[in-house]
C-alpha cells in the first residue's frame, strides 16, 4: 500500500447519527479523494481536496462534508447517516496523476 | 457529466488466452488514462497508465489509447487464473506533467474470469 491508512475499517451505525471516517497518508501527496463504491454504480467521487483547507464537491456530495486541516489527513463526515449511505468508502491520494487507494471502510447504517 | 463506459461482463477467457478489455470516454479533453485491477473485497490497485496515443506495454499487459476515437483498451496476454478480477478504467482531464490529479472518473468495471 502507498502509505494510506483508513480508519475505521468497519463500522455499524444507526440512522441519524453523525459518522466520521479518517484517511491518513504518509506520502505528502497534494490531492486526496473520497469515493464510495456500490454494486451497479462503480466508484463515485464524493469530495476531493487539492491542498490544506482546499476542498471541492464530487458527483455524490449531498449528505457528506470533508475537512483537511493537515496535508496528511482528510476526514469525511456523514452529518446524519442514512441507510442509503451504507457503502464501501475508499480514500485515494495522488501526486503526479495516478491515484492510489486505501484499504477501504465498510460502513453499514441500520 | 463526464462518462466512462465499460462492458460489465463477465468476460470469460481460457487460461493462456488474450483477454481484451475496452473503455470509452465522453470528455474529448481527457489527458491521462488508467487501468486498475480490483479483487473481490479489496481496494483498486493501479496496473497501467497511458498518456499518449498508441500502445504501452508492461509485462503481460498492453494499454492502447486512441484519443480520436475516445477509446482505451487493456490487453492481458497469457491470461492466468490469478488475473480473475474486476478491471476499472479511469480517466483524468488533466495531464501528468506537474499538474497533478483532479477529478479521476471511473467506469463501472469489467469482471474478468480466467478459466483454468
Interface residues (C-beta under 8 A of the other chain):
Chain A: X30 X31 X33 X35 X40 X41 X42 X43 X44 X45 X48 X50 X58 X59 X90 X92 X94 X95 X96 X97 X98 X99 X100 X101 X102 X103 X104
Chain B: X1 X32 X34 X42 X43 X44 X45 X46 X49 X51 X88 X90 X92 X94 X95 X96 X98 X100 X101 X102 X103 X104 X105 X106 X107 X108 X109
